[in-house]
Amino acid sequence: MAGIKKFKNGLSELRNSIDSLTKELHETNVGISESLRLTSETIREMSRSLDATMKTMSDLTIQMNIRESVLKSLGLDGIIPDFFKKKK
């Protein structure tokens, strides 16, 4: 009888340890999931910001190219000071 009682106590301790590990793993998974979600949101936001920046830079380049073309077509290319011109 003492052997069966020891065996039952051992199984009970094992069950408690497994339950504890299961809870810890669940908490770890929740933490990892949250971290990945935040990382994904950050990357998405950075991508939006980069897209907006690239569009702005493209628009400015187009404006500078138009300005340069207009100055050349009016024959004012050599007259306008360098600080009004596009930097290369």
C-alpha positions in Angstrom: 0.0 0.0 0.0 2.8 2.4 0.8 4.2 1.9 -2.7 0.8 2.8 -4.4 0.6 6.0 -2.2 4.1 7.0 -3.2 3.2 6.4 -6.8 0.1 8.5 -6.5 2.0 11.3 -4.9 4.6 11.1 -7.6 1.9 11.3 -10.3 0.3 14.2 -8.5 3.6 16.1 -8.4 4.2 15.3 -12.1 0.7 16.6 -13.0 1.3 19.8 -11.0 4.6 20.3 -12.7 3.1 19.8 -16.1 0.3 22.2 -15.3 2.8 24.8 -14.2 4.9 24.3 -17.4 1.7 24.5 -19.5 0.7 27.9 -17.9 4.3 29.2 -18.4 4.3 28.2 -22.0 1.0 29.8 -22.6 2.2 33.1 -21.0 5.3 32.9 -23.2 3.3 32.3 -26.3 1.0 35.3 -25.5 4.1 37.5 -24.9 5.7 36.4 -28.2 2.4 36.9 -30.1 2.0 40.4 -28.7 5.6 41.2 -29.5 5.2 40.0 -33.1 2.0 42.0 -33.5 3.7 45.2 -32.3 6.6 44.5 -34.6 4.3 44.0 -37.5 2.4 47.3 -36.8 5.7 49.1 -36.5 7.0 47.8 -39.8 3.6 48.7 -41.5 3.8 52.2 -40.1 7.4 52.6 -41.2 6.5 51.4 -44.6 3.7 54.0 -44.9 6.0 56.7 -43.7 8.7 55.7 -46.2 6.1 55.6 -49.0 5.0 59.2 -48.1 8.6 60.4 -48.0 9.4 58.8 -51.3 6.4 60.4 -52.9 7.4 63.8 -51.5 10.9 63.4 -52.8 9.6 62.3 -56.2 7.3 65.3 -56.4 10.1 67.7 -55.4 12.4 66.2 -58.1 9.6 66.6 -60.7 9.1 70.3 -59.6 12.9 71.0 -59.8 13.0 69.3 -63.3 10.1 71.4 -64.5 11.7 74.6 -63.1 15.0 73.8 -64.8 13.2 73.1 -68.1 11.2 76.4 -67.9 14.4 78.4 -67.2 16.2 76.8 -70.1 13.2 77.3 -72.5 13.1 81.0 -71.4 16.8 81.4 -71.9 17.3 82.3 -68.3 19.5 79.4 -67.4 22.7 81.4 -67.0 21.0 84.4 -65.4 19.3 82.8 -62.4 21.6 82.5 -59.3 22.9 79.0 -58.4 20.9 78.8 -55.2 17.7 78.8 -57.2 18.9 75.9 -59.2 18.6 72.2 -58.5 21.7 70.8 -56.6 23.2 67.8 -58.4 
